[in-house]
Amino acid sequence: MNSRNLSVGRALTLVGIVFVLIASIGSVIGLQSLTLIKWWIPLLISGVMAAGSGTVLWRMWQRLTGNHAFTPNFICHFVFFTFLLSGLFYIVNFSASSSDVRKEKAMVISKYREKHHQSRRVGKNRYVSGPEYYEYYVEVDFPEGKSKNIQLPYSIYKGIKKDNDITLSLARGFFGIDVIRTSDIPLDNPPAPEKRKRCRFFGTHDKR
């Protein structure tokens, strides 16, 4: 294999690794709020496994990094496999969860929204900030002391009241860790019926 083919191969491998790393980090961020386990536990266990395997598998990174020293290759292995294993844990636990669900009450501690801006491409490798949009969250506390920040669509978010109970559907995950079924929240927490005010002249009711 000539140097040009080797460089192309390294570049493609690097792109693939970066893509998998970003997807793994996204899975950790997106699913940890729906998984009833403290966020640091999967990362700690994955980190220990990544460190242990890195003492043996660090050499596999030499061709990619172009460096034959232990430390930089070990660090690459440690970071990549820590997030890869954590991401796989969340994905498998959530996607292979049981179809049987149970209902549990949780207290809504707070409601908040986060403002973001869409990126708009205006040229090659050039982006500008576009229109703003909001993401909506509720922080809930479970009776056993666990708390989670759950992202919700605005249509559901607006009907949920602070300091009130919210009913959540929980399913047993593949690894035995419960996950929250956010798709059931609208059915489990229907909006309260609108109050109607009695008309004093005709005995009818008006919506308020």
C-alpha positions as CSV (number, residue, x, y, z in Angstrom):
1,M,0.0,0.0,0.0
2,N,1.5,3.3,-1.0
3,S,1.5,6.4,1.3
4,R,-1.4,8.0,-0.6
5,N,-3.7,5.1,0.0
6,L,-2.5,4.9,3.6
7,S,-3.3,8.6,4.1
8,V,-6.8,8.2,2.6
9,G,-7.4,5.1,4.8
10,R,-6.3,7.0,7.9
11,A,-8.6,9.9,7.0
12,L,-11.6,7.7,6.4
13,T,-10.9,5.8,9.6
14,L,-10.6,9.0,11.6
15,V,-13.9,10.3,10.1
16,G,-15.6,7.0,11.1
17,I,-14.2,7.2,14.6
18,V,-15.3,10.8,15.1
19,F,-18.8,10.0,13.8
20,V,-19.1,7.0,16.2
21,L,-17.8,9.1,19.1
22,I,-20.2,11.9,18.4
23,A,-23.1,9.4,18.2
24,S,-22.1,7.8,21.4
25,I,-21.9,11.1,23.3
26,G,-25.3,12.1,21.8
27,S,-26.8,8.8,23.1
28,V,-25.3,9.4,26.6
29,I,-26.7,12.9,26.7
30,G,-30.1,12.1,25.2
31,L,-30.9,8.9,27.1
32,Q,-29.4,9.5,30.5
33,S,-32.3,11.7,31.4
34,L,-34.7,8.9,30.6
35,T,-32.8,6.2,32.4
36,L,-33.1,5.9,36.2
37,I,-29.5,5.6,37.0
38,K,-27.0,8.3,38.1
39,W,-25.2,9.5,35.1
40,W,-21.7,8.9,36.5
41,I,-22.2,5.2,37.1
42,P,-22.2,4.0,33.5
43,L,-19.3,6.4,32.7
44,L,-17.3,5.2,35.6
45,I,-17.8,1.5,34.8
46,S,-17.1,2.2,31.1
47,G,-14.0,4.2,32.0
48,V,-12.7,1.3,34.1
49,M,-13.2,-1.1,31.3
50,A,-11.7,1.3,28.7
51,A,-8.6,1.8,30.9
52,G,-8.2,-1.9,31.5
53,S,-8.5,-2.8,27.8
54,G,-6.3,0.2,26.8
55,T,-3.3,-1.3,28.5
56,V,-3.4,-4.0,25.9
57,L,-5.1,-2.5,22.9
58,W,-3.3,0.9,22.8
59,R,-1.2,-0.4,19.9
60,M,-4.2,-0.6,17.6
61,W,-4.2,3.2,17.6
62,Q,-0.6,3.6,16.4
63,R,-1.4,3.6,12.7
64,L,-4.2,6.2,13.2
65,T,-2.2,8.6,15.5
66,G,1.2,8.0,13.7
67,N,2.7,7.9,17.2
68,H,4.3,4.8,18.8
69,A,4.3,6.1,22.4
70,F,2.0,4.6,24.9
71,T,0.4,7.7,26.5
72,P,-1.3,9.4,23.4
73,N,-2.6,6.1,22.1
74,F,-3.9,5.0,25.5
75,I,-5.7,8.4,25.9
76,C,-7.3,8.0,22.5
77,H,-8.5,4.4,23.4
78,F,-9.7,5.5,26.8
79,V,-11.8,8.4,25.6
80,F,-13.3,6.6,22.6
81,F,-14.2,3.4,24.4
82,T,-15.5,5.1,27.5
83,F,-18.2,6.9,25.5
84,L,-18.7,4.0,23.1
85,L,-19.4,1.6,26.0
86,S,-21.6,4.1,27.8
87,G,-23.5,4.9,24.7
88,L,-24.1,1.2,24.0
89,F,-25.3,0.7,27.5
90,Y,-27.9,3.4,27.2
91,I,-29.0,2.4,23.7
92,V,-29.4,-1.3,24.4
93,N,-31.0,-0.8,27.8
94,F,-33.6,1.6,26.3
95,S,-34.3,0.0,23.0
96,A,-34.6,-3.5,24.4
97,S,-36.7,-2.5,27.4
98,S,-39.7,-4.6,28.4
99,S,-43.1,-3.9,26.8
100,D,-44.7,-4.1,30.3
101,V,-44.9,-0.8,32.0
102,R,-45.8,0.4,35.5
103,K,-47.1,3.8,36.5
104,E,-45.3,5.8,39.1
105,K,-45.8,9.3,40.6
106,A,-43.1,11.9,40.6
107,M,-43.1,15.5,41.9
108,V,-42.5,18.3,39.4
109,I,-39.8,20.4,41.1
110,S,-39.2,23.0,38.3
111,K,-40.0,23.9,34.8
112,Y,-37.6,25.7,32.5
113,R,-36.7,26.3,28.9
114,E,-33.4,26.6,27.0
115,K,-32.9,29.0,24.1
116,H,-31.0,27.8,21.1
117,H,-30.3,29.1,17.6
118,Q,-30.5,27.2,14.4
119,S,-27.3,27.4,12.3
120,R,-27.6,28.5,8.7
121,R,-24.9,27.9,6.1
122,V,-24.0,31.0,4.1
123,G,-20.8,29.7,2.3
124,K,-18.3,27.0,2.2
125,N,-17.4,26.1,5.8
126,R,-19.2,29.2,7.0
127,Y,-22.2,29.2,9.2
128,V,-24.2,32.0,10.9
129,S,-26.7,32.0,13.7
130,G,-30.2,31.6,12.5
131,P,-33.7,31.8,14.1
132,E,-34.0,31.0,17.8
133,Y,-36.0,28.2,19.2
134,Y,-36.6,26.8,22.7
135,E,-36.4,23.4,24.3
136,Y,-38.6,22.7,27.3
137,Y,-37.8,20.7,30.4
138,V,-39.2,19.6,33.7
139,E,-37.2,18.4,36.7
140,V,-39.0,15.6,38.6
141,D,-38.2,13.9,41.9
142,F,-39.1,10.3,42.5
143,P,-40.1,9.0,45.9
144,E,-36.8,7.0,46.3
145,G,-34.9,10.2,45.9
146,K,-33.9,10.0,42.2
147,S,-34.3,13.2,40.1
148,K,-34.4,13.6,36.3
149,N,-34.6,16.5,33.9
150,I,-37.0,15.4,31.1
151,Q,-37.3,17.2,27.7
152,L,-40.8,17.5,26.5
153,P,-42.7,19.0,23.6
154,Y,-44.2,22.3,24.4
155,S,-47.7,20.9,23.9
156,I,-47.1,18.6,26.9
157,Y,-44.9,21.0,28.8
158,K,-47.5,23.8,29.0
159,G,-50.0,21.5,30.7
160,I,-47.7,20.3,33.5
161,K,-47.8,22.3,36.8
162,K,-44.9,22.9,39.1
163,D,-45.2,21.3,42.6
164,N,-47.8,18.9,41.3
165,D,-47.4,15.1,40.8
166,I,-46.8,13.8,37.3
167,T,-47.6,10.2,36.3
168,L,-44.8,8.5,34.4
169,S,-44.7,5.1,32.7
170,L,-41.6,3.1,33.6
171,A,-40.3,0.0,31.8
172,R,-37.6,-2.4,32.9
173,G,-34.6,-2.0,30.6
174,F,-32.5,-4.7,29.1
175,F,-29.9,-4.4,31.9
176,G,-32.5,-4.1,34.6
177,I,-32.4,-0.3,34.8
178,D,-35.8,1.4,34.5
179,V,-36.5,3.8,31.6
180,I,-39.1,6.5,31.2
181,R,-41.6,6.2,28.3
182,T,-42.1,9.9,27.5
183,S,-44.6,8.9,24.7
184,D,-47.1,7.9,27.5
185,I,-46.9,11.2,29.3
186,P,-49.9,12.9,27.4
187,L,-52.1,9.9,28.1
188,D,-51.0,9.5,31.7
189,N,-51.5,13.3,32.4
190,P,-54.5,14.5,30.5
191,P,-55.2,18.3,30.7
192,A,-57.7,19.3,33.3
193,P,-61.1,20.2,31.8
194,E,-61.8,23.8,31.2
195,K,-63.9,25.6,33.8
196,R,-67.2,27.0,32.7
197,K,-68.7,30.1,34.2
198,R,-72.5,30.2,34.6
199,C,-74.2,33.0,32.8
200,R,-76.3,34.9,35.3
201,F,-78.8,36.0,32.7
202,F,-79.7,32.9,30.8
203,G,-78.5,30.1,33.0
204,T,-76.0,28.9,30.4
205,H,-72.2,28.4,30.8
206,D,-69.3,30.2,29.2
207,K,-65.8,28.8,28.8
208,R,-63.1,30.5,30.7
